[in-house]
């Protein structure tokens, strides 16, 4: 069983993504609502199916929910694209992929406030989720995702992001 490192340092940022300080993971998630950057990768296959990861039970935010293929915090001192590549490798074992940036937005929950940088890729190779980071993953058809929205299957962040970027 894993555990999040509560002392891990993240950049604190303004609404434009400029670093204005640093905060610990614990501070980022304890209701201070200090804005901090995260990266999300939506990974599609050539058939248009979307790969989602299953969050492990030990995660401090949204345990046991299905979520974006890759999602993770930007480390203090790290740039956004390096964080994306690191997280994709750590979570899915993928070291080489083409991606496009879809944009960014602020996501707020009851205990945190994130500046989310959203990316998309099409990837048809084998994906081997890191069992120390995830509880698995699989491709979902668009109809399966639509059917599951609002039923406590997915993270609220994934649902709002999916509706914002892909539910056309």
N, C-alpha and C positions, 0 to 999 in steps of 0.2 A: 504494500500500500504506500502510495506517495503522499507528499504533503507539500503545500505551497510554502515558500520561504517568505515569512512575514517581514523579514529585514531587507529583502531585495529592494534596490533603489530604482525608481522610475523618475523621468523628468516631469516636473509640474510645468504646464504650458498655459499660454493665454489662448484666446479664441482663434488666433491666427496660427497657432502651432509653435510660437516662439517660446523657447525654454526660459522660464523665469525662476527656476529653483529645482529642488528634488524632493521626493517624498518616498516613504517606505511603502511596500505592498499593503501593510496593515493600515497605514493612514489612507491610502488610496481607496480602501474598501470599507472603512469604518464610519462612513456618513459625513466626512469632512467636505465632500463634494468638490475636492480639488481636481481640476481638469488635468488629465494625463492621457498620452497618446497610446493607441493600440492599432494593430494591423489585422485585417481580415482578408482571407483569400477565398473566393468562391471558385470551386474547381468543378468544371463541367467536363463530360466526355463528349465525343463527337455526335452522339445521339441526343444531346441536350439534357441528359440526366445530371443531377447535381449531387456531388459527394458531400455527405455530412459526417461529422465526427460525433461519437458518443462521449460526453463528458464523464469522467470517473466520479464515483461516489464521494471521494475525498476532497474534491474541489471546494474552495471556500465560496465560490459564486456559481449558482445554477448547477449543482451536482445532478448526475444521471439524466441530463437533458441532451437532445440532439442539437447540434450547433454547426456553425460555419466550418467548412473543411479545415481551415486553420485560423486560429485567432490567438493573439498574444500581445503582451505588453511590450512596449519599446523600452529597452534598458537605458538607464541614465548614461549619456555620452554616445549613444548609438543613433545612426540616422534611420529614417523610416524604411527605406528599401533594404538596408542591411538587416533590420529587424524582421521584415517580411521573409527574406531568404532564410534567416536563422530559424524562425518559427516553422516554416514549411519543412525544413530539413529535420528539425527536432521532432515534429509531430507526425510527419508522413514519410520521412526518409527520402524526399525528393530534393535532389541537388541542382537540377537543371530544368528550367521551365521558362516559357515566355509568359509575360503578364501585361495587363493594361490596368491603369488606375481609373476607377469609376468616379472617384471623388472622395469627399470626407464630410463628416457631420458630427454633431455632438449628441451623444446618447446619455441619458440620465436615468438612473434607477433609484431605488430607495436608499442605496448605500454607496453609490459611486457616480462619477461623471467622467465620461471618456470622450476624447477626440478620436473618432474612428476613421482610419484610412482604409478605403475599400478597393480591393483588387479582384480581377477575374482572370482565369486561365482556362484553356481547353487542354486536357491531358488524358491520354489513352493508355498509358503504361500501367503496370501493376503498382498498386499502392499498398504499402505495408505499414499500418499505423503503429506507432511506438507505444507499446503496452505500458510503459512507465508514465506516459503523458495522457493517453486516451484509453477508453474502454471499447475501442473498435470504431468502425466506420463502414459506410456503404453508400452506393449510389441510390438516389431517390428520383422517381419520375415526378414530373410537374404535378400531375393529378394527386399523387400521394402526399406531396407537400401541401397542396391546397386543402386536401381532406383533413390534414393534421393541425392546421393553423387554428389556434384558439382552444386546443384540447390538452394543453399542458405537456405536450410531447417535445416541443422545441423551446429553446431559450427565447424570452421576449425580445432580446436584441436581434436574434436571427430573424424572427417573424417580422419585426418592423423593417429590418434591412432588406429582407426578401421582397416585401411589399413595395418598398421604396425603389429598388433597383430592377426587379425582375418580373413583378406581377403586372404584365402589360396586357 
